[in-house]
Amino acid sequence: MNIQEYFARISFNKPHKDADLQTLTAILQHHIQSIPFENLSMHCGEAIELDLQSTYDKIVRKKRGGWCLETNHLLFWALQELGYDVCLLGANSYEPAEKGYCAEINHLLLKVVIKGDSYVVDAGFGGSYQMWQPLMLISGQDQPQGPGIFRFTEDNGTWYLEKVKRKHYIPEHSNNPSPDTAQQESIRKIHRFTLEPRHIDEFKELNAYLQVSPDNILQKKSICSLQTTSGVLALVGWTFTEMKYNYTEDMDLVNITTLTDEEVEKTLKEKFNIVLENKLVP
């Protein structure tokens, strides 16, 4: 495993003498714009191994993406190589359908400490809830970024992350902002976590479980999303969505296309730079 090979994979060629916030931000942005959040292995008969060498080979050498357990583990390795003070954390995702947080930890993210300040870094949430910059670990403060305003609140050692949602303009639906988003709450809860450091081995059971459990979203849907300089691309099943953030004030532009099986393969190659070895069943 070679840090220069990882840098080539994420098209990062800036000077990086110091393990500072500026370099961390640039690496995160290159990472999320080059490495898709995807669970396609599950939908084309490939087992997902949770060891660093397998993850490195898959993402760096085979130019694939991965879910949080893979892509954040790879980022953790890269940041360690560069001398950052970084540790793994475990989070419980918010399930909108259940109106509550998962009982078990089901998400992996990173905490990085720079000059005494703590930041949360996450390259593996995907979609429109993916942060574009490290978030300072501070309670009750709005942190605006391209995707929207993120905010932590802390309660008795448990940290909660949420995002202020924008309205969506979907041209083919109507000339008005989509009524479904206009009526909903403007705050979307994302996950909750504590600052207890974790080891990757603690996630092996979760990694195995997510690949066989029929009731989790990753089993129900094939997902691939990639951040762009202006928004996000997402392929969920046969539905391809292109979202442009802040197209007009406080509104995202959303274009939705339904693809055929042949177009799915073509879109993966052209939009996400992914060529699968096995047949995908969307």
N, C-alpha and C positions, 0 to 999 in steps of 0.2 A: 504494500500500500504506500502510495507516494503522494505527498501534498501537492506537488506540481501537476500531477495527473488529475487530481481533484480540481485544482484551479482551472485547468484546461477544460474540464467537463462543465464548469459553471462560467466559463469565459471571463475569468477574473485575472487581470494582469496589472493591477495597480501595485505601487510599492506598499509593503506591509511590514515595516520595521518594528512598529510598536503594537502590542496587544491593546489597542485603544478602541473607544466607542465608534469612531469614524470608520475604522477598518472592519469592525464587527457589523456595522450597518451595511457597508458595501458588500460584504460576504453574504449576509442574509439575503439581500436583494438579488444578487447574482444567483444564489442558490434557488430561490423560489421562482425565478424567471427562467431557469434552465431545467430544474428537476420537478417533474409533475408530481402532485399528490395523486396516487392511483392505487387501486386494488385489483388490477387486471389479472394478476397471477391467479387469484382465487377463481376467476371466471375463464381461465384457459388451462386449468388442470395442473398448475405449478404449485408446489409447496413453498411457503415463505419461511426461510430459515432466519433465526434471530441471532446470527453471529456476525461479527463485524466484517470478516473476510467475504462472506456470502453477500452481504449488503453492498460492500464496496464493489465487488465484481458485477453485481446486477446493475447498480446505479451508475458507477463511474465507467466501467468497461463496456457494459452492454447498452449503455445510454437509456436505461429505464428510469422510472420513478419509483415511488414506494409510499406506504402509509406512514403514520407518525413514528411507529416503532423503528422503521428503517431509516427514513430521511433525517429524523432528529438524532438518531444514533450516529449516523454518518457525520452530521454537523458537529456533534459532541466530540467525535474523534478529531476532526479538522481543527476545532478551536483549541483542543488540548495540545495538538501538535504545534500550534502557533503561540502557546504559552498563556492562554487565557485561564483564569480561575473559573472553572465551569463545573456544574454538577447536574445530574438528571433529577427531575421531579415527576411525580405522578399526579394526574388530574382526573376528576369525575366530570364527564361531559354532561351538559344540560340536554334533556330530551324534550323538545317542545310538545310532542304528542302526549307525553306522560306528565307534562307540566312539573317536572322535577329533575334532579340530578341522578345519574346512574349510582346505584348502591356501591358498585365495585369500581376501582380505578380502571379506566379504559383509554387513557391518553398519556403520552409521554412528552414532556417539554423540558426546556433547559433554563437554568438560572446562571447568569454570568455576573461576576463581581468585578467592577473596574474602579480603581481608586476609592474603594469604600462604598460605592453605590451599587445596588443590586438591580439587575435587569432581567426580565423574562424574555427568552428568545424561543420562538416556535416556528419551524419551517414546515410543520406537518399538520396543519388544520385544514388547509385547502379551501376552495370556493371563495365566497365573499367575506368569510370570517377569518381569513389569513392575514396576520399582521405583516406590514411591509418594513417596519423598523423595530428594533428592540424596544420593549416597553419598560419604563422605569418602575420599579416595584414601590409604588407609593399609593396610599389609599385616598380615594375620593377626588382624584385630580383627572380632568379631561386630558386625553393625549390624542390630538387629531393627527390622522394619517390619510393617505390616499383612499383606502377602503372606507374610512369613516372615523368616528371618534370612539376610541377605546377607553375603558375606565376600570380600575381595580377598586374593590372595597374590601376591607379586612375586618373580620369579626372573630375575636378570640383565637387568633392563630390560623384561621381559615381564610384564604384569599379567594375572591370571586371576580371573574373577568366578564365584562359585558361590552356590547357595542351599540352605539346609537345608529339606528337604521335610517337609510334614506328612502325616498319614494322611488318607484320604478316606472319608467316610461317604456311601454312595449308597443312599438309602432303598429304592428298588425292587429293588436287588440282593440285599440280605440285611440282617439285623440287626447284622451285624458290619462292622468296618472292611474296606474292599475288600482281599481277599487279595493282589491283584496289587501294590498299593502297599506293603502291609505287608512283603512279601518283598524288595522292591527296596532298593537303597542309599538312605540318607536324604539324601545329598548329590547335588545336580544341578549339573553344570558348565554354565555358560551361554555364556561366550565368553572369548577372550583378546585382548589389544591392547597396543600400545606407545603412548608419549606423543608420537610424531611427529605434528606438526600436519598436517592434510590440507586440500585445497581441494575444493569440491564437484565441480569438473570431473574430479577423479580417480575419481569414482564413476559417470561417465556411461556408461562401458563396462559396468560392473556393472548399471546400470539397464536398459540395452538387453538384456544377456545374460539377466537374470532373466525378461524378458518373452517370451523365445523358447525358453529351455532346458527341455526336457521333463522332466528329472530333478530339478528343484528343487521343494521342498515347495509353493512359492507357485504353481507351474503345476499341481500335482496337486490342490490343494485351494483352494476359495474360502473365505477367512477374514475374519471380522469380530469384533473383540473390543473391549470397552469396560470400563474400570475403574469401579466404583461406590464409594460410601462404605463399603461393608461387604465387597466382594469383586470379582468380575469376571463379565461376561457374554461368552459366545463363541458364534458361529455358524460352524461348520465344515461346509461342504457343506449337508446337510439336518439336521445335528445341532445342537440348541441346548442349551447348558449354562449353568446358573446356579450359580455357586460363592460360598458365603458363608464367609469366612475365620474360622478359630478359633471355629467353631460351638460346639464344646466344647473343652476343653483339648487343644491340639496336634492338632486334627482339623478339617478343612474339610467343610462340607456341600455335596454335589454333586447337583444335580437335572438329569437328562438327558432331553430330549424329541426325538423324530424328527418332522420337519415335512414337510408336503406342499409342492409348488412354490408354491402360493398362500400358504401360511402363511409361507414364507421371505420373500416380499415384505412381508407384513404385519408380521412380526417385525422386519425391518430398519427399518421406519418407526416402529413403536411402541417398540422397545427401544433402537435405535441412532440414531433420528432421521435415517435415511438414505432418501432417495427417489432412485432411479437414473433416469437419462435413457434408458438402453438396457436391453434385456432381459438379465437375469442368467441364466447357465447354471451352476447350482451344481455 
